[in-house]
């Protein structure tokens, strides 16, 4: 009799743990992102057709279906907006890391996917030396950030891996869940689940590229269909500092179509009305950048402003303290002596890098009618960490490689973001 009871108990326990494991396996990804007006948006991707509940210190909150399964995305995307008085939130024992009113430690990454595109030499997605994003997220999580900002371009696997190429063999491609999971959600998991995020839209997430995945999975707005451009919105990060997130995915890189210029003039005018002391503009495409330091390219950039540059030159905003972007696949910091704020570019977090410039020092190069007073460029994989100081408006930053090693130190104060290469041992 005792043996029968023992075996029955073992069977019941096994069934319980199997049920629990099956239930938890339905959660494919979970994270918290900060949306317009500091909304706390909890997201879950599940293989189930129904959405789970979030347990908080106040109550159980049912998640709503944001996107139902279809052939390309056979998953359910669930969402719930949490109130700012929630102190903890979990989903099937998985924690959501909630935003701090004044984040002290920030990580910035950008251009993270693995490039597979017709007519372009394929990146080796299966080789961590050639696509180090999975390594980067593990080490970045060890920094224990209060906030992660991604400046755009998540989806890069647009074409199939050539037959016989072991570097990218078996890679999915196309704007579907398998690709988004391989390019972003699976490698980002260690960092995605350890801090709240802000997501900017890149040109790889436009409607003719990865727009469906962006709209279903990451877009903070509740659009049912992909739109060419989203409204600008702001997020308060304390210390009288406000972030403005601007969609520049469709901005023309080599020309300035009047209709586009008008869009971005309107966006810049929104920022100009901010009452915060410090205002940072986060947008995928940079206003100012050094793609190449050869004379021909410099002459072209100086005399042919693109969409964003034209919008800036037409509006001349005076209250923007920092520009943070990606798009260019390297790290750059650009400072001007006159009226423009510093431009930071973090586009080096996974996608194949641009060629190295002749010199890391960008001083005295011309940029759309103004000379660079101090600038730094680095063509190595990595990300940037920002740490708030006790001094008003002063931040310390570090440019790090995927393993967290510091490559350069930066100080942001008094309208200058000055970076210097770390001395090698």
N, C-alpha and C positions, 0 to 999 in steps of 0.2 A: 504493500500500500504506500509506504514512504517513497519507494522508488518511482511509483506512478505519479505521486504528487510532485516529486522533484523534477521528473522529466516534463510534466505538464507546465510547471513554473518556468523551466528553461525555455520551453517552446513559446510561452506567452511573452517572455522577455525578448527572445529573439525576434518574434513577430513585431513587438513594439519598436525595437531599435531599427529593424528593417523598414518599418513604416516611417519612422522619423527620418532615416537616411533618404528614403524616397521623397518624402515631403520637402526636405531641405535641398535636394538635388534639383528641384524645379526652379530655384532661384539661380539664374544664370549670371546676373550682375546686379549690384545695387550701389547707389551713391546718392549724395545730396549736392545739389547745385544751387547757387544763389542767382535769383532772377531779378527782373525789374522791381524797383522799390524795395530791395532787400528781401524779396520773397524767399522762404526756405522751401525748396522744391525737392521732395524725396522721390526718387525714381527706382523702379525695379524692372528688370527684364526676366520674364519667366516662360518656361515651356508649357505652363498650364494655360487654360483658356480663361480662367478666373484670376482676379487679383487678390493678394493676401491682405491681411490687416497689419498695421503698424502699432506696436505697443509703445506707449509713451508714459511719462510720469502722471499724465492727466487722464488719459482714456485710451481705448482702442480706436484707431482711426482706419476706416476702410479705404483702401486705395481704389482709384477709379481707372478704367481702361483709357489710356491715351491713344493706343494704336492696337487694333486687333490683328491677329495673324493673317498673312496672305502668302502667296507662293514664294515671293522673294524674301519676305521677313516672317517665317513661320514661328514667331514668338509673340507674346503679349507684352506690351510696354505699359506699365502701371505708374500712376502718379498720385501724390497727395501733397498738399501745401500745409506745412506745419506752422503753428503760431510761434511767435518769438518767445513765449513764456514756457515752451517745452524745454526741459532740461536733459532729457535723454529719450532716445527713440531706437527701437530695435525691430528687426524683421526676422522671424525664425532664428532668434539668438544672434543674428548679425547686427552689429551696431552701425547706426548712422552718426558720423562725426558732425556735430552741429557748429554753426559759425560763431565766432567770438565777435563781440561788439568792436573790439580793437585788436585785430590780428597782429601779432608781433613778428611772426616768421612766415614769409611768403615764398612759394616756389613758382617760377615762370618757365614754361616749356612751349615749344611750338614746332610745327612741321615734323610730325612724329611717325607717319606711316612709311611703308616700304614701297619704293617706286617700281611699279610694273606698268609700262606704257608702250604702246606700239611705236616702233621706230626709235626707241631709246634703249640703250644697253641696260638689261634688267639688274636691279639691285639684288644682292644675295640675302633674301629674307631669312634663310635658314642659318645664316652665319652671324653670330652675335658681334663679331668685329665689324662687319659691314652694315648691320642693322642692330644697333645696341639699345634700342628703346626698351626691351624687356629688362636689360641690366640696369638701365638708368632709373626706372621706376622703383626697383627694389632698394637701391641706394638712396634715392631721393626720399623715400618713405622714412628712412632712418633719421632724416633731418627733423622729423616730427613737425611738419608745417601746420600752421593754423589756416592756411588758404593755399590753393593751387590755382593758377591762372594758365589756361591753354590759349595761345593766341591764334589758333586755327590751323587747318590742314591736317586732318586725321586720316582721310581716305585717299590712298595712293595706288591701290592694286586695281588698276583700271583695265588691264589686259592680262591674258594668260601667260604663264611662264613658258618660254620656248621649250620644246621637247628636247630632252637630253640634258637640260641645264639643272644640275643638282643643287645649285645655290638657291633656287627658288622653287624646286620641285614640289608638287602637290599643293601649291598655294592657291587659295580661292581667288576669284577676281569678279569685278562687277559690283554695282550698288545693291548689295543684299546683306543679310545678317551674317552669313559665313565670312564674308570679307571684312565687315565692320568688326566682327569678333576677333579675327586674326590680326587686323591692322591696329585696333585700338583696345577693345574691351578686355581681351585676354592678357596682353602684355601690360596694360595700365592697371590691372587689378590690385597689385600691392599698394599703389598710391591712390587709386580711385576710391578705395574703401577706408582710407586713413585720414581724410580731410575733406572739407567742403570745397567745391570747384566753381570756377567761373569759366564758361566756354565762349570763345569768340568764333565767329564763322569765317572760314577761309575760302579761297577761290576754288578749292577742291570740293567744297560743299555747295556749290551753286547748283541750280536746278538741272543743268545739263550734265552734271558729273555725279557727285554724291549727295544730291539734294534730298532724295527720299529718305536716306538713312539719317541725314542731319535733322530733317523735320520730325521723323518718328522718335529718334533716340535722344538727341542732345539739345535741340532748340528750346530755349526757355519759354517761348511763346506757344500758345495753343492753336497753331495753324493746322488745318486739316490737309492742306496741300502746300507744296513748296512755292515760296514767293521769291522773286528776284532779290529783294532787299528787305531787311527788317527794320523796325523803328530803333533809334538809338535809345539806350536806357542807362540808368545810373545806379550805383551801389555805394553806400556809405561804409567806409572801413575805419571810422573813428579818427581821432586826432585832427578833426576838421579837414579830412581828406575824402574826396569823392572820386570814384572811378566811373568813367563813361565808356560803355562798350558799344562800338560802332561797327556795323556790318559793312565791310569794304570788299567783299568777295567778288563783286562784279565791276569794281573800279578799273578803268582802262589803264594799263601800265605804260603805254607808249603814246597815248594821245589824250585829249581832253574834250570829249563830246559834251556840248553845252548842257544837255539834259542831265548827264551824270554829274557834271560840275555843280549844277543847281541842287541836286540831292545833298551833296556833301557840304555845300554852303549852308543849307538849312540845318544839317546836323551840327556844324560848328557853331551856328547861332544858338542852338539849344544849350551847348556847353557854356557859351558866353553869358548866359543868364544865371549860371550857378552862383549860389551865395556862400559856397564853401571856400575856405582860405586856399586850399590846395586842390587842384583838379588834374587827374591823370586821364589821358585818352588811350584806350586799349582798342586796337584795330589790327586786323591781320596784315594788310598791306601798309608798309611804312610810307610816311610822307617824304622822308629824306633818306637816302641810302647810297652807298658806293658799291655798285655792282662790279665795276672794273676800274682800276686806277690808270688805265692807258689814256692818252691825250684825246683820242677820238671819242671814246665813251664819255669822258668828262665834258667835252665840248657839247655833245648831244644832250646830256642831262642838264647842262647849265642853260641851254637856249631853247629846249623843248620840254616845258613842264608837262607832267601827266595830270590825270584827273584830280588826284588828291592835292598835288602841289598847286594846281590852278585854283582850287577851292580855297586853299589856305592863303594864297597871295591875294585873292579877291576879298577875303573877309578879315585877314590879319587879326585873329583872336589873340587877346592879351592876357587871358587868365588861365591858360593851359600851362602846367608846370612840367609835364613829362609825357612823352609819346612812347608807347610800348607796342611793338609789332613783331611780326615774323616774316614769312614769305621768302626772304633772302636766306639761303641755306648756310648761314654762318652766324656768328655773334658779331654785333657792331654796337659801339656807343659813339654818337655824334653830338658835338657841342658847338654852339655858335656864340660869337662874341656879342651879337646885337639882340634882336627881339625874339628869335625863335627859341622854344624850349628844347631840351635834349631829346634826341631820338635814340631809343634802345631797340635793337633787333635781336630776338632770340628765335632763330629758325634752324637751329642745329641739333635738334633732339632726336633724330632718327633717320630722316630722309637723306639720301646721298648729298654730300656737301658740295658747295660751289668751289671752284678752283681758288687757290690761295692768291691773295693780292701780292703785288711786288713788295709792299711794305705794310706792316701792321699799323704804323702811325699814319693817321689820315689828316694831320694838320696841314692847313693852307690849301687843301683841295676846294674847288668851287662847287657850290651846290645850289642851283637855281637862283643865282644872283647874290649869294652870300657865302663868305669863306668859312670853312670849318676851323674853329679856334683850337679844338682839341678833339681827337678821335682815335678810336682803337678798333681793330678788326682781328678776328680770330677764326680760322677755318678748322675747327676741331669739334667733334661731337660733344654735346653737353647740355647744360641747363643753367639757370641763374637762381640764386637764393637772395632774398632781401630780408634784412633784419632792422626793425625800427629801433631807434635810439631814444634816450630820454630827452634829447634836444629837439625842440619843435622843428618838424619838417626835414630832419636829417636822417638818412638811411645809409646803412652799410650793405654792400652787395658783394657776392662772390660768383664768379663764373667757374663752373665745376665741370669736370669730365663725367662720363656715365658712371664711374665708380665713386664719385663724390670728391675726388681730389681737386683742390683749388687750383685753377689755371690763372686767374686774375682777381685782384681786389679792386673794388669800386667804392666811391663815396658820392652820394647824391645830396647836394646842399647848394643853396643860393643859385638855383637855375643852372647848375652844372652837374653832369653825371660823369665823373672822371674815373677811368679804369687804367690800371697798370698791371702788366704781366707779372705773375708770381715768379720770383727768382728761383731758378732750378738749383737743387742741392748739389 
